[in-house]
Amino acid sequence: MKFMGDYKVVLIFIAFFICLSCAREAYNISYTGVVVDEETNCPLSLSAVQSFCLYQQNIDESAIQKLITNTDSLGRFKLMFDKGYKIGIAISAEDYVDKFLQFKPITAHIPDTIYLKRKVVLQTSAATKRIDIP
């Protein structure tokens, strides 16, 4: 009889471990962010925001919900997902380095201000002086 008791404890431990390792989904996810210049803290209007949210489609498969939007004149954007356990955001703006973020949809992991760094453009002069030899 003691063998059955030990067996139950092992099964409960395994079931508990499996439940902890499963992806935890959040529902009715709403995310509002602001895209700003890293140096000046000025908002970047009309930046392209491409996002995806991974969610559990069934017990074996995950699926992706994609959203594409732009920031408004104040650099703000808003994303809404039905459910998910991981969010990815790719932000691109003209003359700025693209940025990719990934986070879980819980309050502690959500960045609200996204800083973009300006691309460094190196200019060189290819002008040469022409000298006529008589």
C-alpha positions, -999 to +999 in steps of 0.1 A: +000+000+000+029+023+007+040+019-029+008+034-042+012+064-019+047+071-032+034+067-067+007+093-062+032+118-049+054+113-079+024+117-103+013+149-085+048+163-087+050+155-125+016+171-131+025+202-112+058+205-132+039+202-165+014+228-155+042+253-146+060+247-179+029+255-200+026+289-217+004+312-197-018+333-220-032+367-212-065+378-226-077+411-240-042+425-244-040+462-249-006+479-254+001+516-259+036+528-267+054+559-278+083+560-302+109+588-296+143+599-307+170+586-284+190+619-282+163+646-283+133+627-268+112+641-297+083+619-308+087+602-342+056+605-362+046+580-390+070+553-378+060+519-391+050+494-363+047+458-372+037+435-344+028+399-337+013+380-308+019+343-302-011+324-288-019+288-281-041+276-310-045+241-295-025+218-272+002+211-298+004+243-319+010+280-315-004+306-339+004+342-347-018+372-349-002+401-369-009+438-368+006+466-388+001+503-379+019+537-379+025+561-351+005+593-349+018+628-349+029+624-312+047+591-318+020+571-301+005+537-313-019+512-298-021+474-302-050+452-293-048+414-292-075+389-281-051+366-263-014+356-263+017+347-244+045+366-263+045+399-282+070+410-307+072+445-321+094+457-350+096+495-354+112+513-383+114+550-391+132+569-419+169+577-410+167+556-378+180+522-369+152+496-368+143+482-334+128+448-324+113+441-290+099+409-275+081+406-242+055+388-223+021+406-220+023+412-182+028+447-167+063+441-154+077+434-189+060+460-210+081+490-222+060+521-228+086+543-244+107+530-273+138+549-281+152+548-317+188+557-325+195+579-355+215+562-383+250+575-387+257+587-423+292+591-433+298+615-461+329+614-482+341+637-509+350+621-541+358+653-558+392+655-575+411+685-587+418+685-624+453+697-634+460+703-671+496+697-680+508+718-711 
